[in-house]
Amino acid sequence: MNITLSITTTIYKFLSEYMSEGAANIGTMVTIAFIYLAIFAVAGLYLVLLERKVAAWFQLRIGPNRVGWWGLLQTMADALKLVSKELTGTVKADKFLYNLAPYFVIVSSLMALAVFPFTKEFQAFDINIGIFFLIAISSIGVIGILLGGWASNNKFALIGAMRSGVQTISYELSVGLSLLTMVLITGTLQLSEIIEVQKNGWLIVQGHIPAVIAFMIYMIAGTAETNRAPFDMVEAESELGAGFHTEYSGMKFAYFFLAEFINMFIIAAIATTIFFGGWLSPFGITDAIPWLGAFWFLGKTLLLVFLMMWFRWTFPRLRVDQLLTLEWKYLLPLNLLNIILMALIVWLNLTIQF
Amino acid sequence: MSYFGDIYKGIKTLLTGMSVTGKYFITSRKGAITQQYPDNRDNLKMFDRFRGEVVMPHNENNEHRCTGCQKCELACPNGTIEIIWDRQIDPETGKKKKMIDKHIYHLGMCTMCGLCIEACPTDAIKWAQNFENSVYDRTKLTRVLNKPGSKLMPGVED
């Protein structure tokens, strides 16, 4: 059997030999959902390990190196421990919302993963409003955080959740506008077509000055949207205990934790797709081997993930007023100016094409 | 136009910070400060300022520098040090003189504040760098710092 990279059609064809059309459709969806769920549960765990290793190297430590070779099984062991732990709760918590919140967070981050083209045609769902879908989905995650903080009936959790609301709602503007700047060049929201456009040069090269500015704004706002340091006032340890997940334990806490890391991967993956050509290799050196696209995509994404970790272990945490000043007085006006600049460049055909 | 000046300055300082941590990241492989303790137990050396326990160094003639002035006993905030002394006849001068019999140090009560060592006028006691101090019997934590039969190093009191 000839296995194509397009997993959706492959699985659909395989299943439709055995069952009716409707059942094959549902079977395809379920299979892909399970594949993605499995891959990204493991990927999330290894991102946690990567973060711990990188943190250790920034702080001149060694990092986890006891469980498995080079500490590679450390996070697996942590996950097993968290699964086996008791799920505690508070008496006065709103039980329904309290239990619902982690699933909001994890489901929204897993949904966003579906639209990424990991390599040519290796994409679960090539929706024609790709970027719009990503922006919309990534804002649902904050509902989970707000629900978790509110339903915990804990003042620290509530303050953390409210800060998260302020932060995410503010910085979503910058994420959206900086991506919009790039959409001016591509002229499409569909992720696979955005990558087609970049065959003439990655967008950060095509759009030169405004693209670099948009990339910087996107990385700052993206870091803020994932609630990571230096924007981690949501769970500022010195002030709020653990923030919105103070009252969560065991696997529910692990869901929040995993979602944070998958969100980081998503932010980096969006940046890779929009600015750095997704699965395209530099100068087309490996175009003949389509499978290597996944390698380039993951390589670029992990590089950007490393950049976010570098931010985290360098910069001190911002205060709430500084956070809002940065967004509303600096990033947003700059972003609007940048859109005008980009529009002029596209209008006057000043983009760099190879 | 301090608005754009601020942005420029902000980006510049952020990049400065990132270059500092980036240098640490690159050099971390050889400069790791972590000690993997039970593995390197044989060659682990504690740094000089580490406060393990109070010891009284003796030279090869079994002589120490403690005159028995009791300043360390007075300086100790929680009664860790206890000095048993008496007046004995000094064989050289023939005069009666204060000499220590036992310099008792209760490691179990010590908070490692170091006030005794600061108070000592003759530098008779100092910090040791050992740290594996756990024992199964509490009485083993009471130590006599001067060795049996030791005496005062000549010339310390001058």
Boltz contact constraints between the chains, C-beta under 6 A:
constraints:
  - contact:
      token1: [A, 57]
      token2: [B, 25]
      max_distance: 6.0
  - contact:
      token1: [A, 57]
      token2: [B, 28]
      max_distance: 6.0
  - contact:
      token1: [A, 58]
      token2: [B, 21]
      max_distance: 6.0
  - contact:
      token1: [A, 58]
      token2: [B, 24]
      max_distance: 6.0
  - contact:
      token1: [A, 58]
      token2: [B, 25]
      max_distance: 6.0
  - contact:
      token1: [A, 60]
      token2: [B, 28]
      max_distance: 6.0
  - contact:
      token1: [A, 60]
      token2: [B, 31]
      max_distance: 6.0
  - contact:
      token1: [A, 60]
      token2: [B, 32]
      max_distance: 6.0
  - contact:
      token1: [A, 60]
      token2: [B, 33]
      max_distance: 6.0
  - contact:
      token1: [A, 61]
      token2: [B, 34]
      max_distance: 6.0
  - contact:
      token1: [A, 62]
      token2: [B, 32]
      max_distance: 6.0
  - contact:
      token1: [A, 62]
      token2: [B, 34]
      max_distance: 6.0
  - contact:
      token1: [A, 314]
      token2: [B, 17]
      max_distance: 6.0
  - contact:
      token1: [A, 314]
      token2: [B, 18]
      max_distance: 6.0
  - contact:
      token1: [A, 314]
      token2: [B, 21]
      max_distance: 6.0
